[in-house]
Amino acid sequence: MWFAIFSILFYLISVLMIAPLLTSVENTQHSPKKTPLFFTALFAIALHIITLCPSLKELAEEHTFTLIQISSLMSVSISTLAVFAILSVNSIWFVLPIVFAFSIFNLILATFIPSHFIQLLNQDSAMLFHIGLSIFTYAVCFIAMLYAIQLNWIDRSLKAKKTNFSPIIPSLMTVERHFARVFAFGELLLTLTLISGIYHSINALTAENIHKALFSFFAWIVFGIALFGHWKKGWHGKRMIIYAISGIILLTIAYFGSRLI
């Protein structure tokens, strides 16, 4: 429990380090200090991973995993991707507080909700690769959704001409370029996830697997339409947010829906 508490604490410190940078327009000549934030957030992630070690051991030995544990593993994957992106991607700053808040929320649920209240997932060893790929895919698609929200916020603020941007807020073109790459990568990973799940679905054709396959496929179609519209039709703003959020909702239903029924 203490590892989880300290992980939450360092996530909160990371958020507090970012928040003033997003709203301050006084130090427009100074770029944000990446190193302190990077190591603070990395320490939070390391502690988060330590809290998941017993769960990972359970998965390896008994092939059981709870709904909350999977959600927590997804959140730490998203946080890890976002934190390492700090080193090379200048448009990630805006989404970091949301990513860290997602990890904090999952840590609280995983730590303070008794595990016997949560239904266990039973998986065989052949599904471990598919589970890992699914988690990574969800993390990338979630970050793409955050990018879509960020893109719309910057666009609306520029049109309103009322917002004084912090120097760390990236340009609209920079965010749009990164968004397109992350979104395309998420669609590619989702394609691989669907392919990797075909074998299991054929060998274990159950209502649960059909549920996962159908909603994952629907999410793949939604993301594909959004990518086509963005590149060929110039879609952006609210329309892209709707598609991105819709795709994430469908993926969430695919991964978690059968556990909530």
C-alpha positions as a Markdown table, in Angstrom:
| # | Residue | x | y | z |
|---|---|---|---|---|
| 1 | Met | 0.0 | 0.0 | 0.0 |
| 2 | Trp | 2.8 | 2.4 | 0.8 |
| 3 | Phe | 4.3 | 2.1 | -2.6 |
| 4 | Ala | 0.9 | 3.1 | -4.1 |
| 5 | Ile | 0.6 | 6.0 | -1.7 |
| 6 | Phe | 4.1 | 7.3 | -2.6 |
| 7 | Ser | 3.4 | 6.8 | -6.3 |
| 8 | Ile | 0.2 | 8.9 | -6.0 |
| 9 | Leu | 2.2 | 11.5 | -4.1 |
| 10 | Phe | 4.9 | 11.8 | -6.9 |
| 11 | Tyr | 2.2 | 11.8 | -9.6 |
| 12 | Leu | 0.6 | 14.8 | -7.8 |
| 13 | Ile | 4.0 | 16.5 | -7.5 |
| 14 | Ser | 4.5 | 16.0 | -11.2 |
| 15 | Val | 1.1 | 17.6 | -11.9 |
| 16 | Leu | 1.9 | 20.5 | -9.6 |
| 17 | Met | 5.2 | 21.0 | -11.5 |
| 18 | Ile | 3.4 | 21.2 | -14.9 |
| 19 | Ala | 0.3 | 23.2 | -13.9 |
| 20 | Pro | 2.0 | 26.6 | -13.4 |
| 21 | Leu | 3.8 | 26.2 | -16.7 |
| 22 | Leu | 0.6 | 25.8 | -18.6 |
| 23 | Thr | -1.0 | 29.0 | -17.3 |
| 24 | Ser | 1.9 | 31.3 | -16.8 |
| 25 | Val | 2.8 | 33.8 | -19.5 |
| 26 | Glu | 5.3 | 35.8 | -17.5 |
| 27 | Asn | 8.4 | 33.7 | -18.3 |
| 28 | Thr | 7.9 | 33.6 | -22.0 |
| 29 | Gln | 11.7 | 33.5 | -22.7 |
| 30 | His | 12.4 | 30.5 | -20.6 |
| 31 | Ser | 11.7 | 26.9 | -21.7 |
| 32 | Pro | 10.4 | 24.5 | -19.0 |
| 33 | Lys | 12.9 | 22.3 | -17.2 |
| 34 | Lys | 12.4 | 18.8 | -18.4 |
| 35 | Thr | 14.9 | 16.9 | -16.2 |
| 36 | Pro | 13.2 | 17.4 | -12.7 |
| 37 | Leu | 9.8 | 16.6 | -14.1 |
| 38 | Phe | 11.1 | 13.6 | -16.0 |
| 39 | Phe | 12.7 | 12.0 | -13.0 |
| 40 | Thr | 9.8 | 12.9 | -10.6 |
| 41 | Ala | 7.3 | 11.3 | -13.0 |
| 42 | Leu | 9.6 | 8.3 | -13.7 |
| 43 | Phe | 9.9 | 7.7 | -9.9 |
| 44 | Ala | 6.1 | 7.7 | -9.7 |
| 45 | Ile | 5.9 | 5.2 | -12.5 |
| 46 | Ala | 8.5 | 3.0 | -11.0 |
| 47 | Leu | 6.5 | 2.9 | -7.7 |
| 48 | His | 3.3 | 2.3 | -9.7 |
| 49 | Ile | 4.9 | -0.7 | -11.4 |
| 50 | Ile | 6.1 | -2.1 | -8.0 |
| 51 | Thr | 2.5 | -2.0 | -6.8 |
| 52 | Leu | 1.5 | -4.1 | -9.9 |
| 53 | Cys | 4.3 | -6.8 | -9.3 |
| 54 | Pro | 2.0 | -9.1 | -7.2 |
| 55 | Ser | -0.7 | -8.9 | -9.9 |
| 56 | Leu | 1.8 | -9.7 | -12.7 |
| 57 | Lys | 3.0 | -12.7 | -10.7 |
| 58 | Glu | -0.6 | -13.8 | -10.3 |
| 59 | Leu | -1.1 | -13.5 | -14.1 |
| 60 | Ala | 2.1 | -15.5 | -14.8 |
| 61 | Glu | 1.4 | -18.3 | -12.3 |
| 62 | Glu | -2.4 | -18.5 | -12.0 |
| 63 | His | -3.5 | -16.7 | -15.2 |
| 64 | Thr | -5.9 | -14.4 | -13.3 |
| 65 | Phe | -6.2 | -10.6 | -13.5 |
| 66 | Thr | -8.8 | -8.3 | -12.1 |
| 67 | Leu | -10.6 | -5.5 | -14.0 |
| 68 | Ile | -9.0 | -2.8 | -11.9 |
| 69 | Gln | -5.6 | -4.3 | -12.3 |
| 70 | Ile | -5.9 | -4.3 | -16.0 |
| 71 | Ser | -7.0 | -0.6 | -15.9 |
| 72 | Ser | -4.1 | 0.2 | -13.7 |
| 73 | Leu | -1.7 | -1.5 | -16.0 |
| 74 | Met | -3.1 | 0.5 | -18.9 |
| 75 | Ser | -2.7 | 3.7 | -17.0 |
| 76 | Val | 1.0 | 3.1 | -16.1 |
| 77 | Ser | 1.6 | 2.2 | -19.8 |
| 78 | Ile | 0.1 | 5.5 | -20.9 |
| 79 | Ser | 2.1 | 7.4 | -18.3 |
| 80 | Thr | 5.3 | 5.7 | -19.4 |
| 81 | Leu | 4.8 | 6.5 | -23.0 |
| 82 | Ala | 3.9 | 10.1 | -22.2 |
| 83 | Val | 6.8 | 10.7 | -19.8 |
| 84 | Phe | 9.5 | 9.4 | -22.3 |
| 85 | Ala | 7.8 | 11.5 | -24.9 |
| 86 | Ile | 8.8 | 14.6 | -22.9 |
| 87 | Leu | 12.4 | 14.1 | -24.1 |
| 88 | Ser | 11.6 | 14.6 | -27.7 |
| 89 | Val | 8.0 | 15.8 | -28.2 |
| 90 | Asn | 7.2 | 19.3 | -27.2 |
| 91 | Ser | 3.5 | 19.0 | -27.7 |
| 92 | Ile | 3.0 | 16.5 | -24.9 |
| 93 | Trp | 3.0 | 19.0 | -21.9 |
| 94 | Phe | -0.7 | 19.8 | -22.1 |
| 95 | Val | -1.9 | 16.1 | -21.8 |
| 96 | Leu | 0.5 | 15.1 | -19.0 |
| 97 | Pro | -1.8 | 16.3 | -16.1 |
| 98 | Ile | -4.7 | 14.3 | -17.6 |
| 99 | Val | -2.5 | 11.2 | -18.0 |
| 100 | Phe | -1.2 | 11.4 | -14.5 |
| 101 | Ala | -4.7 | 12.0 | -13.1 |
| 102 | Phe | -5.7 | 8.8 | -14.9 |
| 103 | Ser | -2.9 | 6.9 | -13.2 |
| 104 | Ile | -3.8 | 8.4 | -9.8 |
| 105 | Phe | -7.4 | 7.4 | -10.2 |
| 106 | Asn | -6.5 | 3.8 | -11.1 |
| 107 | Leu | -4.0 | 3.6 | -8.2 |
| 108 | Ile | -6.7 | 4.6 | -5.8 |
| 109 | Leu | -9.1 | 2.0 | -7.1 |
| 110 | Ala | -6.5 | -0.8 | -7.2 |
| 111 | Thr | -5.3 | 0.0 | -3.7 |
| 112 | Phe | -8.4 | 0.8 | -1.7 |
| 113 | Ile | -11.1 | -1.3 | -3.3 |
| 114 | Pro | -11.1 | -4.9 | -1.9 |
| 115 | Ser | -10.1 | -7.4 | -4.6 |
| 116 | His | -12.9 | -9.8 | -3.8 |
| 117 | Phe | -15.4 | -7.2 | -5.1 |
| 118 | Ile | -13.9 | -7.5 | -8.6 |
| 119 | Gln | -14.5 | -10.4 | -10.9 |
| 120 | Leu | -11.4 | -12.3 | -12.1 |
| 121 | Leu | -10.4 | -12.7 | -15.6 |
| 122 | Asn | -9.2 | -16.1 | -16.6 |
| 123 | Gln | -6.7 | -16.4 | -19.4 |
| 124 | Asp | -4.4 | -19.0 | -20.7 |
| 125 | Ser | -0.7 | -18.6 | -21.5 |
| 126 | Ala | -1.3 | -18.2 | -25.2 |
| 127 | Met | -3.2 | -15.0 | -24.5 |
| 128 | Leu | -0.4 | -13.2 | -22.6 |
| 129 | Phe | 1.1 | -11.6 | -25.8 |
| 130 | His | -2.4 | -10.6 | -26.9 |
| 131 | Ile | -3.1 | -9.0 | -23.5 |
| 132 | Gly | 0.2 | -7.1 | -23.6 |
| 133 | Leu | -0.4 | -5.8 | -27.1 |
| 134 | Ser | -4.0 | -4.9 | -26.2 |
| 135 | Ile | -2.8 | -2.8 | -23.3 |
| 136 | Phe | -0.2 | -1.0 | -25.3 |
| 137 | Thr | -2.7 | -0.4 | -28.1 |
| 138 | Tyr | -5.2 | 1.1 | -25.6 |
| 139 | Ala | -2.4 | 3.4 | -24.2 |
| 140 | Val | -1.5 | 4.7 | -27.6 |
| 141 | Cys | -5.1 | 5.3 | -28.7 |
| 142 | Phe | -5.9 | 7.0 | -25.4 |
| 143 | Ile | -3.0 | 9.4 | -25.9 |
| 144 | Ala | -4.3 | 10.0 | -29.5 |
| 145 | Met | -7.6 | 11.0 | -28.0 |
| 146 | Leu | -5.9 | 13.5 | -25.6 |
| 147 | Tyr | -4.1 | 14.9 | -28.6 |
| 148 | Ala | -7.4 | 15.4 | -30.4 |
| 149 | Ile | -8.7 | 17.3 | -27.4 |
| 150 | Gln | -5.6 | 19.4 | -27.1 |
| 151 | Leu | -5.7 | 20.2 | -30.8 |
| 152 | Asn | -9.3 | 21.4 | -30.6 |
| 153 | Trp | -8.5 | 23.5 | -27.5 |
| 154 | Ile | -5.6 | 25.3 | -29.2 |
| 155 | Asp | -7.6 | 25.9 | -32.4 |
| 156 | Arg | -10.6 | 27.4 | -30.5 |
| 157 | Ser | -8.3 | 29.5 | -28.3 |
| 158 | Leu | -6.5 | 30.9 | -31.4 |
| 159 | Lys | -9.8 | 31.7 | -33.1 |
| 160 | Ala | -11.1 | 33.4 | -30.0 |
| 161 | Lys | -7.9 | 35.5 | -29.6 |
| 162 | Lys | -8.4 | 35.6 | -25.9 |
| 163 | Thr | -5.9 | 33.2 | -24.6 |
| 164 | Asn | -2.3 | 34.2 | -23.7 |
| 165 | Phe | -0.4 | 31.0 | -24.3 |
| 166 | Ser | 2.4 | 29.7 | -22.1 |
| 167 | Pro | 5.7 | 29.2 | -24.0 |
| 168 | Ile | 5.3 | 25.5 | -23.6 |
| 169 | Ile | 2.0 | 25.3 | -25.4 |
| 170 | Pro | 3.0 | 24.0 | -28.8 |
| 171 | Ser | 1.9 | 25.4 | -32.1 |
| 172 | Leu | -1.3 | 24.1 | -33.8 |
| 173 | Met | 0.6 | 22.6 | -36.7 |
| 174 | Thr | 3.0 | 20.8 | -34.3 |
| 175 | Val | 0.2 | 19.2 | -32.4 |
| 176 | Glu | -1.7 | 18.3 | -35.5 |
| 177 | Arg | 1.4 | 16.6 | -37.0 |
| 178 | His | 2.1 | 14.6 | -33.8 |
| 179 | Phe | -1.6 | 13.8 | -33.4 |
| 180 | Ala | -1.7 | 12.3 | -37.0 |
| 181 | Arg | 1.3 | 10.1 | -36.3 |
| 182 | Val | 0.1 | 8.8 | -32.9 |
| 183 | Phe | -3.4 | 8.2 | -34.3 |
| 184 | Ala | -2.0 | 6.2 | -37.3 |
| 185 | Phe | 0.2 | 4.2 | -34.9 |
| 186 | Gly | -2.7 | 3.4 | -32.7 |
| 187 | Glu | -4.7 | 2.2 | -35.7 |
| 188 | Leu | -1.8 | 0.0 | -36.8 |
| 189 | Leu | -1.5 | -1.5 | -33.3 |
| 190 | Leu | -5.2 | -2.1 | -33.2 |
| 191 | Thr | -5.0 | -3.9 | -36.5 |
| 192 | Leu | -2.3 | -6.2 | -35.1 |
| 193 | Thr | -4.3 | -6.7 | -31.9 |
| 194 | Leu | -7.3 | -7.8 | -33.9 |
| 195 | Ile | -5.1 | -10.2 | -35.9 |
| 196 | Ser | -3.5 | -11.6 | -32.8 |
| 197 | Gly | -6.9 | -12.2 | -31.3 |
| 198 | Ile | -8.3 | -14.2 | -34.2 |
| 199 | Tyr | -6.5 | -17.5 | -33.1 |
| 200 | His | -7.9 | -17.3 | -29.6 |
| 201 | Ser | -11.4 | -16.5 | -30.9 |
| 202 | Ile | -11.4 | -19.4 | -33.3 |
| 203 | Asn | -10.3 | -21.9 | -30.6 |
| 204 | Ala | -12.5 | -20.5 | -27.9 |
| 205 | Leu | -15.7 | -19.1 | -29.5 |
| 206 | Thr | -17.5 | -17.7 | -26.5 |
| 207 | Ala | -19.9 | -14.8 | -26.1 |
| 208 | Glu | -17.2 | -12.9 | -24.3 |
| 209 | Asn | -14.7 | -13.3 | -27.1 |
| 210 | Ile | -17.3 | -12.3 | -29.7 |
| 211 | His | -18.1 | -9.3 | -27.6 |
| 212 | Lys | -14.4 | -8.2 | -27.5 |
| 213 | Ala | -13.9 | -8.9 | -31.2 |
| 214 | Leu | -17.0 | -7.0 | -32.3 |
| 215 | Phe | -16.4 | -3.8 | -30.3 |
| 216 | Ser | -12.7 | -3.8 | -31.1 |
| 217 | Phe | -13.6 | -4.1 | -34.8 |
| 218 | Phe | -16.1 | -1.3 | -34.5 |
| 219 | Ala | -13.3 | 0.9 | -32.8 |
| 220 | Trp | -11.0 | 0.0 | -35.7 |
| 221 | Ile | -13.6 | 1.2 | -38.2 |
| 222 | Val | -14.2 | 4.4 | -36.3 |
| 223 | Phe | -10.4 | 5.2 | -36.1 |
| 224 | Gly | -10.0 | 4.3 | -39.7 |
| 225 | Ile | -12.8 | 6.6 | -40.8 |
| 226 | Ala | -11.3 | 9.4 | -38.7 |
| 227 | Leu | -7.8 | 8.9 | -40.2 |
| 228 | Phe | -9.2 | 8.9 | -43.7 |
| 229 | Gly | -11.2 | 12.1 | -43.0 |
| 230 | His | -8.2 | 13.8 | -41.4 |
| 231 | Trp | -5.8 | 13.1 | -44.2 |
| 232 | Lys | -8.1 | 13.2 | -47.3 |
| 233 | Lys | -10.9 | 15.6 | -46.2 |
| 234 | Gly | -9.1 | 17.8 | -43.7 |
| 235 | Trp | -11.2 | 16.9 | -40.8 |
| 236 | His | -10.2 | 18.5 | -37.5 |
| 237 | Gly | -11.6 | 20.0 | -34.3 |
| 238 | Lys | -14.8 | 18.8 | -32.8 |
| 239 | Arg | -15.4 | 16.1 | -35.4 |
| 240 | Met | -12.0 | 14.5 | -34.7 |
| 241 | Ile | -12.7 | 14.6 | -30.9 |
| 242 | Ile | -16.0 | 12.8 | -31.5 |
| 243 | Tyr | -14.4 | 10.1 | -33.5 |
| 244 | Ala | -11.4 | 9.7 | -31.1 |
| 245 | Ile | -13.6 | 9.6 | -28.0 |
| 246 | Ser | -16.1 | 7.2 | -29.7 |
| 247 | Gly | -13.2 | 4.9 | -30.6 |
| 248 | Ile | -11.9 | 4.9 | -27.0 |
| 249 | Ile | -15.4 | 4.2 | -25.7 |
| 250 | Leu | -15.7 | 1.2 | -28.0 |
| 251 | Leu | -12.3 | -0.1 | -27.0 |
| 252 | Thr | -13.2 | 0.3 | -23.3 |
| 253 | Ile | -16.5 | -1.6 | -23.9 |
| 254 | Ala | -14.5 | -4.3 | -25.7 |
| 255 | Tyr | -12.0 | -4.7 | -22.9 |
| 256 | Phe | -14.1 | -4.1 | -19.9 |
| 257 | Gly | -17.8 | -4.3 | -20.9 |
| 258 | Ser | -18.3 | -8.0 | -20.4 |
| 259 | Arg | -16.9 | -7.6 | -16.9 |
| 260 | Leu | -19.4 | -5.0 | -15.9 |
| 261 | Ile | -22.5 | -6.9 | -17.0 |
